[in-house]
Amino acid sequence: MHTKILAAILFMPAITFADPPSHDDLDGAIASSHESSNRVRYYAQATTIAERDIVSATITRDIARKRWDDAVRADHPADAGKWAIRYHDARLDEARARERAAQFSDARDAARADFRASAEQTRRLTRQASRARVGRARG
């Protein structure tokens, strides 16, 4: 019984540390983490910009609607037409901004998932490399 345990302890480092990751694998995982981190940051910024565009278009739409109503009540058809066009343009701008915000948000979420996967791979390869170094130092 003691010889089986002793044999298991002696051969465990050889089995556990037999295949350390190459530096290329670890460098590739680190590069992938950096790339996906940059994509997360880019799409987060683009999402924020699109969300601000939604707010701006909403404000413009509300102001145009109010001025349009005021022009109609004051019986100024030229002004009413001008504000009706601005109202319509603001609604289109708001719709486009909402589409952009949704697209960028989806892309940001996908980039976050990629980042989590590449970060986990980097952690795993780093643990394997450190175990291999410890195994070589013991052996």
N, CA, C and O atoms as CSV, one atom per row, in Angstrom:
chain,resi,resn,atom,element,x,y,z
A,1,MET,N,N,0.813,-1.186,0.000
A,1,MET,CA,C,0.000,0.000,0.000
A,1,MET,C,C,0.859,1.252,0.000
A,1,MET,O,O,0.609,2.180,-0.769
A,2,HIS,N,N,1.872,1.282,0.862
A,2,HIS,CA,C,2.744,2.454,0.941
A,2,HIS,C,C,3.533,2.646,-0.350
A,2,HIS,O,O,3.831,3.778,-0.731
A,3,THR,N,N,3.868,1.567,-1.014
A,3,THR,CA,C,4.622,1.693,-2.257
A,3,THR,C,C,3.764,2.280,-3.365
A,3,THR,O,O,4.274,3.006,-4.219
A,4,LYS,N,N,2.464,1.977,-3.366
A,4,LYS,CA,C,1.562,2.556,-4.368
A,4,LYS,C,C,1.437,4.063,-4.164
A,4,LYS,O,O,1.459,4.828,-5.128
A,5,ILE,N,N,1.306,4.485,-2.911
A,5,ILE,CA,C,1.205,5.908,-2.616
A,5,ILE,C,C,2.505,6.609,-2.973
A,5,ILE,O,O,2.494,7.691,-3.559
A,6,LEU,N,N,3.632,5.986,-2.618
A,6,LEU,CA,C,4.932,6.564,-2.932
A,6,LEU,C,C,5.127,6.670,-4.448
A,6,LEU,O,O,5.624,7.680,-4.948
A,7,ALA,N,N,4.738,5.639,-5.160
A,7,ALA,CA,C,4.859,5.664,-6.618
A,7,ALA,C,C,3.961,6.746,-7.211
A,7,ALA,O,O,4.355,7.438,-8.150
A,8,ALA,N,N,2.765,6.890,-6.667
A,8,ALA,CA,C,1.849,7.924,-7.163
A,8,ALA,C,C,2.417,9.313,-6.921
A,8,ALA,O,O,2.310,10.187,-7.781
A,9,ILE,N,N,3.015,9.521,-5.765
A,9,ILE,CA,C,3.600,10.830,-5.454
A,9,ILE,C,C,4.795,11.106,-6.350
A,9,ILE,O,O,4.978,12.235,-6.804
A,10,LEU,N,N,5.611,10.093,-6.611
A,10,LEU,CA,C,6.791,10.290,-7.457
A,10,LEU,C,C,6.433,10.544,-8.912
A,10,LEU,O,O,7.091,11.342,-9.580
A,11,PHE,N,N,5.398,9.876,-9.412
A,11,PHE,CA,C,5.042,10.024,-10.819
A,11,PHE,C,C,4.030,11.130,-11.082
A,11,PHE,O,O,3.829,11.512,-12.235
A,12,MET,N,N,3.396,11.648,-10.051
A,12,MET,CA,C,2.391,12.699,-10.237
A,12,MET,C,C,2.965,13.939,-10.909
A,12,MET,O,O,2.343,14.441,-11.844
A,13,PRO,N,N,4.119,14.466,-10.489
A,13,PRO,CA,C,4.651,15.645,-11.193
A,13,PRO,C,C,4.925,15.369,-12.661
A,13,PRO,O,O,4.735,16.253,-13.497
A,14,ALA,N,N,5.361,14.180,-12.987
A,14,ALA,CA,C,5.638,13.856,-14.385
A,14,ALA,C,C,4.353,13.821,-15.200
A,14,ALA,O,O,4.335,14.239,-16.357
A,15,ILE,N,N,3.297,13.330,-14.604
A,15,ILE,CA,C,2.023,13.256,-15.307
A,15,ILE,C,C,1.390,14.646,-15.394
A,15,ILE,O,O,0.926,15.049,-16.461
A,16,THR,N,N,1.368,15.370,-14.290
A,16,THR,CA,C,0.716,16.666,-14.231
A,16,THR,C,C,1.427,17.704,-15.083
A,16,THR,O,O,0.779,18.529,-15.728
A,17,PHE,N,N,2.736,17.668,-15.091
A,17,PHE,CA,C,3.514,18.717,-15.748
A,17,PHE,C,C,4.171,18.254,-17.036
A,17,PHE,O,O,5.126,18.874,-17.506
A,18,ALA,N,N,3.673,17.183,-17.602
A,18,ALA,CA,C,4.311,16.633,-18.791
A,18,ALA,C,C,4.168,17.533,-20.006
A,18,ALA,O,O,5.049,17.554,-20.865
A,19,ASP,N,N,3.089,18.265,-20.089
A,19,ASP,CA,C,2.834,19.051,-21.295
A,19,ASP,C,C,2.607,20.517,-20.946
A,19,ASP,O,O,1.468,20.983,-20.979
A,20,PRO,N,N,3.681,21.266,-20.608
A,20,PRO,CA,C,3.487,22.681,-20.297
A,20,PRO,C,C,3.112,23.453,-21.560
A,20,PRO,O,O,3.520,23.083,-22.661
A,21,PRO,N,N,2.347,24.510,-21.405
A,21,PRO,CA,C,1.962,25.290,-22.590
A,21,PRO,C,C,3.175,25.994,-23.190
A,21,PRO,O,O,4.106,26.379,-22.483
A,22,SER,N,N,3.140,26.147,-24.484
A,22,SER,CA,C,4.242,26.852,-25.130
A,22,SER,C,C,4.072,28.353,-24.919
A,22,SER,O,O,2.983,28.838,-24.613
A,23,HIS,N,N,5.167,29.065,-25.092
A,23,HIS,CA,C,5.102,30.523,-24.942
A,23,HIS,C,C,4.212,31.135,-26.019
A,23,HIS,O,O,3.564,32.156,-25.792
A,24,ASP,N,N,4.185,30.507,-27.192
A,24,ASP,CA,C,3.333,31.020,-28.271
A,24,ASP,C,C,1.853,30.933,-27.899
A,24,ASP,O,O,1.076,31.841,-28.197
A,25,ASP,N,N,1.465,29.822,-27.237
A,25,ASP,CA,C,0.072,29.681,-26.810
A,25,ASP,C,C,-0.292,30.765,-25.803
A,25,ASP,O,O,-1.340,31.403,-25.912
A,26,LEU,N,N,0.578,30.966,-24.826
A,26,LEU,CA,C,0.317,31.967,-23.800
A,26,LEU,C,C,0.333,33.369,-24.397
A,26,LEU,O,O,-0.524,34.190,-24.070
A,27,ASP,N,N,1.297,33.652,-25.268
A,27,ASP,CA,C,1.346,34.969,-25.919
A,27,ASP,C,C,0.105,35.206,-26.778
A,27,ASP,O,O,-0.426,36.316,-26.818
A,28,GLY,N,N,-0.349,34.167,-27.458
A,28,GLY,CA,C,-1.564,34.284,-28.268
A,28,GLY,C,C,-2.790,34.549,-27.413
A,28,GLY,O,O,-3.651,35.347,-27.784
A,29,ALA,N,N,-2.872,33.876,-26.260
A,29,ALA,CA,C,-4.009,34.092,-25.363
A,29,ALA,C,C,-3.985,35.509,-24.793
A,29,ALA,O,O,-5.030,36.150,-24.674
A,30,ILE,N,N,-2.808,35.992,-24.446
A,30,ILE,CA,C,-2.683,37.360,-23.925
A,30,ILE,C,C,-3.062,38.368,-25.005
A,30,ILE,O,O,-3.781,39.329,-24.731
A,31,ALA,N,N,-2.587,38.156,-26.219
A,31,ALA,CA,C,-2.922,39.056,-27.328
A,31,ALA,C,C,-4.427,39.036,-27.602
A,31,ALA,O,O,-5.022,40.078,-27.877
A,32,SER,N,N,-5.034,37.866,-27.528
A,32,SER,CA,C,-6.481,37.756,-27.728
A,32,SER,C,C,-7.238,38.503,-26.640
A,32,SER,O,O,-8.254,39.142,-26.914
A,33,SER,N,N,-6.745,38.425,-25.405
A,33,SER,CA,C,-7.375,39.165,-24.299
A,33,SER,C,C,-7.296,40.665,-24.527
A,33,SER,O,O,-8.270,41.386,-24.312
A,34,HIS,N,N,-6.131,41.132,-24.962
A,34,HIS,CA,C,-5.974,42.568,-25.225
A,34,HIS,C,C,-6.885,43.025,-26.363
A,34,HIS,O,O,-7.512,44.081,-26.279
A,35,GLU,N,N,-6.954,42.226,-27.420
A,35,GLU,CA,C,-7.773,42.589,-28.578
A,35,GLU,C,C,-9.247,42.642,-28.202
A,35,GLU,O,O,-9.950,43.584,-28.570
A,36,SER,N,N,-9.716,41.641,-27.473
A,36,SER,CA,C,-11.128,41.644,-27.097
A,36,SER,C,C,-11.420,42.735,-26.068
A,36,SER,O,O,-12.522,43.283,-26.050
A,37,SER,N,N,-10.457,43.053,-25.219
A,37,SER,CA,C,-10.626,44.169,-24.275
A,37,SER,C,C,-10.779,45.488,-25.022
A,37,SER,O,O,-11.604,46.325,-24.655
A,38,ASN,N,N,-9.989,45.669,-26.061
A,38,ASN,CA,C,-10.100,46.887,-26.880
A,38,ASN,C,C,-11.453,46.958,-27.583
A,38,ASN,O,O,-12.045,48.032,-27.692
A,39,ARG,N,N,-11.942,45.807,-28.061
A,39,ARG,CA,C,-13.259,45.792,-28.704
A,39,ARG,C,C,-14.358,46.129,-27.708
A,39,ARG,O,O,-15.296,46.849,-28.047
A,40,VAL,N,N,-14.256,45.617,-26.480
A,40,VAL,CA,C,-15.241,45.947,-25.447
A,40,VAL,C,C,-15.259,47.449,-25.219
A,40,VAL,O,O,-16.324,48.065,-25.182
A,41,ARG,N,N,-14.083,48.037,-25.065
A,41,ARG,CA,C,-13.982,49.476,-24.812
A,41,ARG,C,C,-14.554,50.278,-25.984
A,41,ARG,O,O,-15.302,51.233,-25.774
A,42,TYR,N,N,-14.207,49.895,-27.215
A,42,TYR,CA,C,-14.691,50.605,-28.402
A,42,TYR,C,C,-16.219,50.564,-28.474
A,42,TYR,O,O,-16.867,51.599,-28.628
A,43,TYR,N,N,-16.792,49.356,-28.361
A,43,TYR,CA,C,-18.240,49.231,-28.500
A,43,TYR,C,C,-18.974,49.853,-27.314
A,43,TYR,O,O,-20.102,50.319,-27.476
A,44,ALA,N,N,-18.371,49.871,-26.140
A,44,ALA,CA,C,-18.992,50.549,-24.998
A,44,ALA,C,C,-19.057,52.059,-25.261
A,44,ALA,O,O,-20.066,52.704,-24.976
A,45,GLN,N,N,-17.981,52.607,-25.799
A,45,GLN,CA,C,-17.980,54.038,-26.131
A,45,GLN,C,C,-18.991,54.346,-27.233
A,45,GLN,O,O,-19.714,55.339,-27.156
A,46,ALA,N,N,-19.041,53.501,-28.252
A,46,ALA,CA,C,-19.992,53.715,-29.353
A,46,ALA,C,C,-21.434,53.604,-28.848
A,46,ALA,O,O,-22.307,54.348,-29.296
A,47,THR,N,N,-21.684,52.684,-27.924
A,47,THR,CA,C,-23.016,52.553,-27.341
A,47,THR,C,C,-23.390,53.809,-26.566
A,47,THR,O,O,-24.513,54.300,-26.675
A,48,THR,N,N,-22.451,54.325,-25.787
A,48,THR,CA,C,-22.695,55.546,-25.014
A,48,THR,C,C,-23.002,56.722,-25.937
A,48,THR,O,O,-23.911,57.507,-25.667
A,49,ILE,N,N,-22.254,56.840,-27.011
A,49,ILE,CA,C,-22.494,57.928,-27.974
A,49,ILE,C,C,-23.889,57.792,-28.590
A,49,ILE,O,O,-24.617,58.778,-28.702
A,50,ALA,N,N,-24.254,56.586,-28.982
A,50,ALA,CA,C,-25.577,56.364,-29.574
A,50,ALA,C,C,-26.685,56.677,-28.564
A,50,ALA,O,O,-27.713,57.249,-28.925
A,51,GLU,N,N,-26.473,56.301,-27.304
A,51,GLU,CA,C,-27.477,56.605,-26.280
A,51,GLU,C,C,-27.611,58.113,-26.068
A,51,GLU,O,O,-28.712,58.618,-25.846
A,52,ARG,N,N,-26.506,58.817,-26.136
A,52,ARG,CA,C,-26.573,60.283,-26.036
A,52,ARG,C,C,-27.262,60.885,-27.249
A,52,ARG,O,O,-27.979,61.878,-27.126
A,53,ASP,N,N,-27.054,60.296,-28.414
A,53,ASP,CA,C,-27.747,60.756,-29.614
A,53,ASP,C,C,-29.258,60.560,-29.477
A,53,ASP,O,O,-30.039,61.380,-29.959
A,54,ILE,N,N,-29.666,59.471,-28.819
A,54,ILE,CA,C,-31.096,59.243,-28.572
A,54,ILE,C,C,-31.657,60.372,-27.725
A,54,ILE,O,O,-32.717,60.921,-28.025
A,55,VAL,N,N,-30.936,60.714,-26.665
A,55,VAL,CA,C,-31.398,61.788,-25.777
A,55,VAL,C,C,-31.477,63.108,-26.528
A,55,VAL,O,O,-32.454,63.844,-26.392
A,56,SER,N,N,-30.444,63.413,-27.327
A,56,SER,CA,C,-30.448,64.672,-28.101
A,56,SER,C,C,-31.618,64.714,-29.084
A,56,SER,O,O,-32.294,65.734,-29.209
A,57,ALA,N,N,-31.850,63.602,-29.776
A,57,ALA,CA,C,-32.953,63.558,-30.741
A,57,ALA,C,C,-34.299,63.681,-30.037
A,57,ALA,O,O,-35.223,64.296,-30.568
A,58,THR,N,N,-34.413,63.103,-28.854
A,58,THR,CA,C,-35.662,63.206,-28.096
A,58,THR,C,C,-35.925,64.646,-27.681
A,58,THR,O,O,-37.054,65.129,-27.774
A,59,ILE,N,N,-34.890,65.323,-27.227
A,59,ILE,CA,C,-35.042,66.727,-26.839
A,59,ILE,C,C,-35.426,67.569,-28.049
A,59,ILE,O,O,-36.334,68.397,-27.977
A,60,THR,N,N,-34.734,67.353,-29.156
A,60,THR,CA,C,-35.047,68.096,-30.389
A,60,THR,C,C,-36.466,67.811,-30.845
A,60,THR,O,O,-37.191,68.720,-31.251
A,61,ARG,N,N,-36.860,66.550,-30.777
A,61,ARG,CA,C,-38.232,66.174,-31.167
A,61,ARG,C,C,-39.268,66.872,-30.297
A,61,ARG,O,O,-40.254,67.407,-30.804
A,62,ASP,N,N,-39.040,66.866,-28.979
A,62,ASP,CA,C,-40.000,67.499,-28.060
A,62,ASP,C,C,-40.102,69.008,-28.291
A,62,ASP,O,O,-41.190,69.582,-28.276
A,63,ILE,N,N,-38.945,69.633,-28.505
A,63,ILE,CA,C,-38.955,71.078,-28.773
A,63,ILE,C,C,-39.660,71.382,-30.095
A,63,ILE,O,O,-40.463,72.311,-30.183
A,64,ALA,N,N,-39.348,70.582,-31.124
A,64,ALA,CA,C,-39.982,70.797,-32.430
A,64,ALA,C,C,-41.487,70.604,-32.339
A,64,ALA,O,O,-42.249,71.355,-32.948
A,65,ARG,N,N,-41.919,69.601,-31.582
A,65,ARG,CA,C,-43.359,69.369,-31.446
A,65,ARG,C,C,-44.039,70.550,-30.754
A,65,ARG,O,O,-45.110,70.992,-31.170
A,66,LYS,N,N,-43.407,71.053,-29.700
A,66,LYS,CA,C,-43.976,72.196,-28.982
A,66,LYS,C,C,-44.054,73.425,-29.887
A,66,LYS,O,O,-45.077,74.109,-29.926
A,67,ARG,N,N,-42.971,73.702,-30.612
A,67,ARG,CA,C,-42.961,74.877,-31.493
A,67,ARG,C,C,-43.940,74.703,-32.653
A,67,ARG,O,O,-44.560,75.671,-33.092
A,68,TRP,N,N,-44.077,73.497,-33.139
A,68,TRP,CA,C,-45.030,73.201,-34.209
A,68,TRP,C,C,-46.455,73.488,-33.716
A,68,TRP,O,O,-47.246,74.143,-34.395
A,69,ASP,N,N,-46.756,72.981,-32.520
A,69,ASP,CA,C,-48.087,73.251,-31.950
A,69,ASP,C,C,-48.318,74.743,-31.733
A,69,ASP,O,O,-49.403,75.263,-31.996
A,70,ASP,N,N,-47.278,75.424,-31.247
A,70,ASP,CA,C,-47.402,76.879,-31.038
A,70,ASP,C,C,-47.652,77.610,-32.356
A,70,ASP,O,O,-48.468,78.530,-32.418
A,71,ALA,N,N,-46.945,77.197,-33.407
A,71,ALA,CA,C,-47.111,77.846,-34.718
A,71,ALA,C,C,-48.497,77.592,-35.285
A,71,ALA,O,O,-49.087,78.481,-35.899
A,72,VAL,N,N,-49.025,76.388,-35.087
A,72,VAL,CA,C,-50.375,76.076,-35.564
A,72,VAL,C,C,-51.395,76.922,-34.808
A,72,VAL,O,O,-52.308,77.485,-35.412
A,73,ARG,N,N,-51.240,77.012,-33.480
A,73,ARG,CA,C,-52.162,77.820,-32.670
A,73,ARG,C,C,-52.090,79.303,-33.027
A,73,ARG,O,O,-53.095,80.013,-32.980
A,74,ALA,N,N,-50.873,79.767,-33.388
A,74,ALA,CA,C,-50.692,81.184,-33.732
A,74,ALA,C,C,-51.028,81.458,-35.195
A,74,ALA,O,O,-50.935,82.598,-35.651
A,75,ASP,N,N,-51.415,80.423,-35.926
A,75,ASP,CA,C,-51.788,80.545,-37.331
A,75,ASP,C,C,-50.629,81.085,-38.178
A,75,ASP,O,O,-50.771,82.041,-38.940
A,76,HIS,N,N,-49.465,80.420,-38.007
A,76,HIS,CA,C,-48.280,80.723,-38.821
A,76,HIS,C,C,-47.923,79.459,-39.609
A,76,HIS,O,O,-47.118,78.650,-39.147
A,77,PRO,N,N,-48.517,79.284,-40.795
A,77,PRO,CA,C,-48.309,78.043,-41.547
A,77,PRO,C,C,-46.866,77.812,-41.968
A,77,PRO,O,O,-46.421,76.665,-42.003
A,78,ALA,N,N,-46.121,78.867,-42.289
A,78,ALA,CA,C,-44.723,78.678,-42.702
A,78,ALA,C,C,-43.898,78.122,-41.542
A,78,ALA,O,O,-43.110,77.191,-41.714
A,79,ASP,N,N,-44.093,78.711,-40.353
A,79,ASP,CA,C,-43.376,78.219,-39.178
A,79,ASP,C,C,-43.832,76.806,-38.806
A,79,ASP,O,O,-43.022,75.965,-38.418
A,80,ALA,N,N,-45.126,76.560,-38.929
A,80,ALA,CA,C,-45.649,75.227,-38.622
A,80,ALA,C,C,-45.018,74.183,-39.549
A,80,ALA,O,O,-44.651,73.099,-39.097
A,81,GLY,N,N,-44.892,74.500,-40.825
A,81,GLY,CA,C,-44.264,73.574,-41.778
A,81,GLY,C,C,-42.806,73.329,-41.444
A,81,GLY,O,O,-42.322,72.198,-41.493
A,82,LYS,N,N,-42.100,74.424,-41.096
A,82,LYS,CA,C,-40.686,74.292,-40.733
A,82,LYS,C,C,-40.518,73.380,-39.514
A,82,LYS,O,O,-39.650,72.507,-39.504
A,83,TRP,N,N,-41.362,73.588,-38.475
A,83,TRP,CA,C,-41.242,72.785,-37.256
A,83,TRP,C,C,-41.745,71.364,-37.465
A,83,TRP,O,O,-41.278,70.443,-36.795
A,84,ALA,N,N,-42.684,71.171,-38.377
A,84,ALA,CA,C,-43.143,69.810,-38.692
A,84,ALA,C,C,-42.015,69.004,-39.332
A,84,ALA,O,O,-41.840,67.822,-39.034
A,85,ILE,N,N,-41.250,69.652,-40.217
A,85,ILE,CA,C,-40.110,68.982,-40.862
A,85,ILE,C,C,-39.036,68.648,-39.829
A,85,ILE,O,O,-38.469,67.555,-39.848
A,86,ARG,N,N,-38.758,69.591,-38.926
A,86,ARG,CA,C,-37.752,69.335,-37.879
A,86,ARG,C,C,-38.205,68.205,-36.956
A,86,ARG,O,O,-37.398,67.382,-36.524
A,87,TYR,N,N,-39.501,68.178,-36.661
A,87,TYR,CA,C,-40.042,67.109,-35.823
A,87,TYR,C,C,-39.842,65.748,-36.512
A,87,TYR,O,O,-39.396,64.783,-35.892
A,88,HIS,N,N,-40.176,65.697,-37.779
A,88,HIS,CA,C,-40.018,64.456,-38.551
A,88,HIS,C,C,-38.546,64.026,-38.592
A,88,HIS,O,O,-38.237,62.852,-38.387
A,89,ASP,N,N,-37.648,64.966,-38.854
A,89,ASP,CA,C,-36.214,64.652,-38.899
A,89,ASP,C,C,-35.709,64.149,-37.542
A,89,ASP,O,O,-34.901,63.223,-37.477
A,90,ALA,N,N,-36.190,64.763,-36.469
A,90,ALA,CA,C,-35.769,64.342,-35.129
A,90,ALA,C,C,-36.256,62.923,-34.820
A,90,ALA,O,O,-35.543,62.150,-34.179
A,91,ARG,N,N,-37.455,62.580,-35.266
A,91,ARG,CA,C,-37.950,61.213,-35.067
A,91,ARG,C,C,-37.106,60.209,-35.834
A,91,ARG,O,O,-36.813,59.126,-35.328
A,92,LEU,N,N,-36.711,60.566,-37.060
A,92,LEU,CA,C,-35.837,59.682,-37.832
A,92,LEU,C,C,-34.470,59.538,-37.158
A,92,LEU,O,O,-33.918,58.440,-37.078
A,93,ASP,N,N,-33.933,60.662,-36.676
A,93,ASP,CA,C,-32.639,60.621,-35.976
A,93,ASP,C,C,-32.716,59.737,-34.734
A,93,ASP,O,O,-31.799,58.970,-34.443
A,94,GLU,N,N,-33.811,59.859,-34.018
A,94,GLU,CA,C,-33.983,59.046,-32.804
A,94,GLU,C,C,-34.046,57.557,-33.156
A,94,GLU,O,O,-33.432,56.733,-32.478
A,95,ALA,N,N,-34.780,57.215,-34.202
A,95,ALA,CA,C,-34.892,55.810,-34.618
A,95,ALA,C,C,-33.536,55.258,-35.045
A,95,ALA,O,O,-33.173,54.136,-34.691
A,96,ARG,N,N,-32.794,56.051,-35.805
A,96,ARG,CA,C,-31.451,55.608,-36.242
A,96,ARG,C,C,-30.522,55.426,-35.047
A,96,ARG,O,O,-29.753,54.467,-34.988
A,97,ALA,N,N,-30.598,56.350,-34.099
A,97,ALA,CA,C,-29.747,56.261,-32.905
A,97,ALA,C,C,-30.112,55.025,-32.081
A,97,ALA,O,O,-29.230,54.365,-31.531
A,98,ARG,N,N,-31.379,54.715,-31.993
A,98,ARG,CA,C,-31.804,53.505,-31.267
A,98,ARG,C,C,-31.272,52.247,-31.949
A,98,ARG,O,O,-30.843,51.309,-31.277
A,99,GLU,N,N,-31.300,52.224,-33.279
A,99,GLU,CA,C,-30.749,51.079,-34.011
A,99,GLU,C,C,-29.255,50.942,-33.751
A,99,GLU,O,O,-28.760,49.846,-33.489
A,100,ARG,N,N,-28.538,52.068,-33.826
A,100,ARG,CA,C,-27.088,52.039,-33.562
A,100,ARG,C,C,-26.799,51.579,-32.137
A,100,ARG,O,O,-25.898,50.772,-31.908
A,101,ALA,N,N,-27.561,52.092,-31.189
A,101,ALA,CA,C,-27.347,51.717,-29.787
A,101,ALA,C,C,-27.554,50.212,-29.598
A,101,ALA,O,O,-26.791,49.563,-28.882
A,102,ALA,N,N,-28.575,49.665,-30.234
A,102,ALA,CA,C,-28.829,48.225,-30.117
A,102,ALA,C,C,-27.703,47.413,-30.765
A,102,ALA,O,O,-27.253,46.416,-30.201
A,103,GLN,N,N,-27.250,47.840,-31.948
A,103,GLN,CA,C,-26.165,47.122,-32.631
A,103,GLN,C,C,-24.878,47.166,-31.823
A,103,GLN,O,O,-24.220,46.143,-31.634
A,104,PHE,N,N,-24.521,48.356,-31.347
A,104,PHE,CA,C,-23.286,48.492,-30.580
A,104,PHE,C,C,-23.378,47.765,-29.243
A,104,PHE,O,O,-22.389,47.205,-28.770
A,105,SER,N,N,-24.542,47.770,-28.644
A,105,SER,CA,C,-24.732,47.058,-27.385
A,105,SER,C,C,-24.553,45.551,-27.582
A,105,SER,O,O,-23.909,44.887,-26.770
A,106,ASP,N,N,-25.121,45.020,-28.654
A,106,ASP,CA,C,-24.951,43.597,-28.961
A,106,ASP,C,C,-23.489,43.267,-29.233
A,106,ASP,O,O,-22.975,42.256,-28.754
A,107,ALA,N,N,-22.824,44.121,-30.002
A,107,ALA,CA,C,-21.403,43.899,-30.306
A,107,ALA,C,C,-20.560,43.976,-29.036
A,107,ALA,O,O,-19.620,43.201,-28.861
A,108,ARG,N,N,-20.904,44.921,-28.145
A,108,ARG,CA,C,-20.188,45.041,-26.865
A,108,ARG,C,C,-20.364,43.777,-26.036
A,108,ARG,O,O,-19.401,43.285,-25.448
A,109,ASP,N,N,-21.580,43.248,-25.981
A,109,ASP,CA,C,-21.845,42.037,-25.205
A,109,ASP,C,C,-21.088,40.839,-25.773
A,109,ASP,O,O,-20.571,40.014,-25.019
A,110,ALA,N,N,-21.024,40.742,-27.100
A,110,ALA,CA,C,-20.263,39.659,-27.730
A,110,ALA,C,C,-18.772,39.807,-27.431
A,110,ALA,O,O,-18.089,38.819,-27.163
A,111,ALA,N,N,-18.271,41.032,-27.478
A,111,ALA,CA,C,-16.863,41.272,-27.173
A,111,ALA,C,C,-16.564,40.933,-25.712
A,111,ALA,O,O,-15.490,40.414,-25.405
A,112,ARG,N,N,-17.504,41.223,-24.812
A,112,ARG,CA,C,-17.315,40.854,-23.400
A,112,ARG,C,C,-17.226,39.350,-23.234
A,112,ARG,O,O,-16.398,38.856,-22.469
A,113,ALA,N,N,-18.071,38.619,-23.941
A,113,ALA,CA,C,-18.020,37.157,-23.872
A,113,ALA,C,C,-16.686,36.646,-24.399
A,113,ALA,O,O,-16.089,35.744,-23.813
A,114,ASP,N,N,-16.214,37.225,-25.513
A,114,ASP,CA,C,-14.899,36.846,-26.057
A,114,ASP,C,C,-13.790,37.156,-25.057
A,114,ASP,O,O,-12.860,36.370,-24.880
A,115,PHE,N,N,-13.902,38.314,-24.406
A,115,PHE,CA,C,-12.886,38.703,-23.427
A,115,PHE,C,C,-12.868,37.726,-22.253
A,115,PHE,O,O,-11.799,37.304,-21.812
A,116,ARG,N,N,-14.035,37.368,-21.752
A,116,ARG,CA,C,-14.085,36.422,-20.628
A,116,ARG,C,C,-13.449,35.092,-21.008
A,116,ARG,O,O,-12.706,34.503,-20.222
A,117,ALA,N,N,-13.744,34.621,-22.219
A,117,ALA,CA,C,-13.178,33.346,-22.671
A,117,ALA,C,C,-11.660,33.440,-22.824
A,117,ALA,O,O,-10.940,32.540,-22.392
A,118,SER,N,N,-11.170,34.514,-23.431
A,118,SER,CA,C,-9.721,34.631,-23.627
A,118,SER,C,C,-9.005,34.890,-22.304
A,118,SER,O,O,-7.873,34.441,-22.123
A,119,ALA,N,N,-9.642,35.604,-21.380
A,119,ALA,CA,C,-9.037,35.818,-20.065
A,119,ALA,C,C,-8.952,34.506,-19.297
A,119,ALA,O,O,-7.958,34.246,-18.618
A,120,GLU,N,N,-9.982,33.684,-19.400
A,120,GLU,CA,C,-9.942,32.380,-18.737
A,120,GLU,C,C,-8.859,31.494,-19.346
A,120,GLU,O,O,-8.160,30.780,-18.626
A,121,GLN,N,N,-8.721,31.540,-20.661
A,121,GLN,CA,C,-7.670,30.757,-21.308
A,121,GLN,C,C,-6.299,31.255,-20.862
A,121,GLN,O,O,-5.400,30.449,-20.621
A,122,THR,N,N,-6.128,32.556,-20.751
A,122,THR,CA,C,-4.856,33.113,-20.282
A,122,THR,C,C,-4.571,32.653,-18.861
A,122,THR,O,O,-3.449,32.247,-18.556
A,123,ARG,N,N,-5.574,32.709,-17.987
A,123,ARG,CA,C,-5.376,32.240,-16.601
A,123,ARG,C,C,-5.005,30.763,-16.567
A,123,ARG,O,O,-4.108,30.360,-15.827
A,124,ARG,N,N,-5.696,29.958,-17.370
A,124,ARG,CA,C,-5.434,28.515,-17.397
A,124,ARG,C,C,-4.011,28.229,-17.872
A,124,ARG,O,O,-3.295,27.432,-17.265
A,125,LEU,N,N,-3.607,28.881,-18.957
A,125,LEU,CA,C,-2.253,28.655,-19.481
A,125,LEU,C,C,-1.185,29.185,-18.522
A,125,LEU,O,O,-0.108,28.601,-18.407
A,126,THR,N,N,-1.480,30.276,-17.842
A,126,THR,CA,C,-0.533,30.814,-16.862
A,126,THR,C,C,-0.377,29.848,-15.696
A,126,THR,O,O,0.736,29.620,-15.222
A,127,ARG,N,N,-1.494,29.275,-15.230
A,127,ARG,CA,C,-1.408,28.276,-14.145
A,127,ARG,C,C,-0.607,27.072,-14.589
A,127,ARG,O,O,0.227,26.564,-13.840
A,128,GLN,N,N,-0.856,26.608,-15.815
A,128,GLN,CA,C,-0.109,25.449,-16.316
A,128,GLN,C,C,1.378,25.755,-16.406
A,128,GLN,O,O,2.215,24.927,-16.045
A,129,ALA,N,N,1.701,26.948,-16.887
A,129,ALA,CA,C,3.116,27.323,-17.013
A,129,ALA,C,C,3.775,27.419,-15.641
A,129,ALA,O,O,4.914,26.985,-15.470
A,130,SER,N,N,3.071,27.983,-14.664
A,130,SER,CA,C,3.673,28.103,-13.327
A,130,SER,C,C,3.805,26.738,-12.674
A,130,SER,O,O,4.778,26.490,-11.962
A,131,ARG,N,N,2.839,25.844,-12.902
A,131,ARG,CA,C,2.964,24.475,-12.372
A,131,ARG,C,C,4.134,23.743,-13.014
A,131,ARG,O,O,4.847,22.981,-12.362
A,132,ALA,N,N,4.315,23.993,-14.313
A,132,ALA,CA,C,5.440,23.340,-15.006
A,132,ALA,C,C,6.768,23.839,-14.446
A,132,ALA,O,O,7.709,23.062,-14.283
A,133,ARG,N,N,6.844,25.141,-14.150
A,133,ARG,CA,C,8.085,25.681,-13.573
A,133,ARG,C,C,8.332,25.085,-12.182
A,133,ARG,O,O,9.466,24.746,-11.843
A,134,VAL,N,N,7.284,24.961,-11.389
A,134,VAL,CA,C,7.417,24.382,-10.052
A,134,VAL,C,C,7.820,22.912,-10.170
A,134,VAL,O,O,8.665,22.432,-9.414
A,135,GLY,N,N,7.219,22.208,-11.113
A,135,GLY,CA,C,7.554,20.799,-11.329
A,135,GLY,C,C,9.004,20.616,-11.752
A,135,GLY,O,O,9.679,19.693,-11.296
A,136,ARG,N,N,9.481,21.500,-12.628
A,136,ARG,CA,C,10.882,21.413,-13.061
A,136,ARG,C,C,11.821,21.763,-11.912
A,136,ARG,O,O,12.900,21.182,-11.793
A,137,ALA,N,N,11.417,22.709,-11.068
A,137,ALA,CA,C,12.261,23.103,-9.938
A,137,ALA,C,C,12.339,21.963,-8.929
A,137,ALA,O,O,13.388,21.759,-8.316
A,138,ARG,N,N,11.267,21.226,-8.745
A,138,ARG,CA,C,11.271,20.071,-7.819
A,138,ARG,C,C,12.022,18.893,-8.406
A,138,ARG,O,O,12.694,18.144,-7.698
A,139,GLY,N,N,11.892,18.744,-9.734
A,139,GLY,CA,C,12.449,17.560,-10.395
A,139,GLY,C,C,13.875,17.728,-10.645
A,139,GLY,O,O,14.516,16.832,-11.195
